[in-house]
Every structure is written in structure tokens, then in C-alpha cells.
Amino acid sequence: MEDQIYQYHAEMCQVFSHPKRLEVINVLRAGEMTVTELAQKVELTIGNLSQHLSMMKERHILLSRKEGNMVYYRIANPKLMRCFDMMREMLFEQIRQDAALLDVKVG
């Protein structure tokens, strides 16, 4: 069981290894969107975006539904946003610490 959790964790973390996938997650925090809307917001071609969406769906980050010709995507589990936001907080803290260190070295 523990090995399987590590495997799932590693697979999920692969989603976070690409800036555009992170951007997709952040954009979808506002709610469900069509592929076309997402492509415009993250400035990707639909073909390129579709590859990212497929990977994210396989790893249970996103859910989709089809309505007529339109495919809508949304975050699969709202808890993901807490993790996403916590990581961003940590990164902003690191940036501030790095900037403070530079100020000390320069000053």
C-alpha cells in the first residue's frame, strides 16, 4: 500500500513539473472552462493544451465533461488548490529571503 502511494504521489508531482500545467491549474481555480477558453487564457494552441489536459486527467488532477461539441475541464479535487497555494507561499517566502540576502551582501 505504501509503495502504491509513493507511486501515485510521484505521478501527481509530474503534473507540477511544467509551468503551463501549473498555469492551467491556477486558471481553473475560477471554475470549469472549455478547452477553447483555457487555450486563450494560457496562450497555447488547442493541440498543445490537449496534451497537457490529457496528462492531467490521467493523473486525476482534472475532470472533464462533454456537452455537445464542447469539452469542459475542472479541478478534480478542491484540496489540490490548498497544496498549490501552500507551495506558492513557500516560493514567495524563498524569493523574499533570497532578496534579503542579496541586500545584505550588496549593502
C-alpha positions as CSV (number, residue, x, y, z in Angstrom):
1,M,0.0,0.0,0.0
2,E,2.8,2.5,1.0
3,D,4.6,1.8,-2.3
4,Q,1.5,2.5,-4.3
5,I,1.0,5.8,-2.5
6,Y,4.6,6.8,-3.3
7,Q,4.0,5.9,-7.0
8,Y,0.8,7.9,-7.1
9,H,2.5,10.8,-5.4
10,A,5.4,10.8,-7.9
11,E,2.9,10.6,-10.8
12,M,0.9,13.5,-9.5
13,C,4.1,15.6,-8.9
14,Q,5.0,15.2,-12.6
15,V,2.0,17.4,-13.3
16,F,3.7,20.2,-11.4
17,S,6.9,20.0,-13.4
18,H,5.6,22.1,-16.2
19,P,4.9,25.8,-15.9
20,K,1.9,25.7,-18.3
21,R,0.3,22.9,-16.4
22,L,0.6,25.0,-13.2
23,E,-0.9,27.9,-15.1
24,V,-3.8,25.7,-16.1
25,I,-4.4,24.7,-12.5
26,N,-4.4,28.3,-11.4
27,V,-6.7,29.4,-14.2
28,L,-9.2,26.6,-13.4
29,R,-9.4,27.8,-9.8
30,A,-12.0,30.2,-11.2
31,G,-14.2,27.3,-12.3
32,E,-14.9,25.0,-15.2
33,M,-13.8,26.1,-18.6
34,T,-13.9,24.9,-22.2
35,V,-10.7,23.8,-23.9
36,T,-11.0,26.9,-26.2
37,E,-11.3,29.3,-23.2
38,L,-8.4,27.6,-21.5
39,A,-6.2,27.8,-24.6
40,Q,-6.8,31.5,-24.9
41,K,-6.1,32.2,-21.2
42,V,-2.8,30.2,-21.1
43,E,-1.8,31.2,-24.6
44,L,-1.4,27.7,-26.0
45,T,-2.6,26.0,-29.2
46,I,-5.5,23.7,-28.6
47,G,-3.4,20.8,-29.7
48,N,-0.6,21.5,-27.2
49,L,-3.1,22.2,-24.5
50,S,-4.9,19.0,-25.2
51,Q,-1.7,17.0,-24.5
52,H,-1.3,18.7,-21.1
53,L,-5.0,18.3,-20.2
54,S,-4.9,14.6,-21.1
55,M,-1.9,14.0,-18.9
56,M,-3.5,15.9,-16.0
57,K,-6.7,13.9,-16.4
58,E,-4.8,10.6,-16.4
59,R,-3.3,11.6,-13.1
60,H,-6.7,12.6,-11.6
61,I,-5.9,16.3,-11.4
62,L,-8.7,17.3,-13.7
63,L,-12.1,16.0,-14.6
64,S,-13.9,16.7,-17.9
65,R,-17.3,16.5,-19.3
66,K,-18.7,16.9,-22.8
67,E,-21.6,19.0,-23.7
68,G,-22.4,18.9,-27.4
69,N,-19.1,19.8,-29.2
70,M,-17.6,21.4,-26.1
71,V,-15.4,19.7,-23.6
72,Y,-15.2,21.3,-20.2
73,Y,-12.4,20.8,-17.6
74,R,-12.3,21.4,-13.9
75,I,-10.2,20.7,-10.9
76,A,-10.9,17.1,-9.7
77,N,-10.4,17.8,-6.0
78,P,-10.5,21.2,-4.4
79,K,-7.9,20.1,-1.9
80,L,-5.4,20.4,-4.7
81,M,-5.7,24.2,-4.5
82,R,-4.6,24.2,-0.9
83,C,-1.4,22.3,-1.9
84,F,-0.9,24.6,-4.9
85,D,-1.3,27.7,-2.7
86,M,1.0,26.4,0.0
87,M,3.7,25.7,-2.5
88,R,3.4,29.2,-3.9
89,E,3.6,30.7,-0.5
90,M,6.8,28.8,0.2
91,L,8.2,30.0,-3.1
92,F,7.3,33.6,-2.4
93,E,9.0,33.3,1.0
94,Q,12.1,31.9,-0.6
95,I,12.2,34.8,-3.1
96,R,11.9,37.3,-0.3
97,Q,14.6,35.6,1.7
98,D,16.9,35.5,-1.4
99,A,16.3,39.2,-2.0
100,A,17.0,40.0,1.6
101,L,20.3,38.1,1.4
102,L,21.2,40.0,-1.8
103,D,20.5,43.3,0.0
104,V,22.8,42.3,2.9
105,K,25.6,41.2,0.5
106,V,25.3,44.4,-1.6
107,G,24.9,46.8,1.4
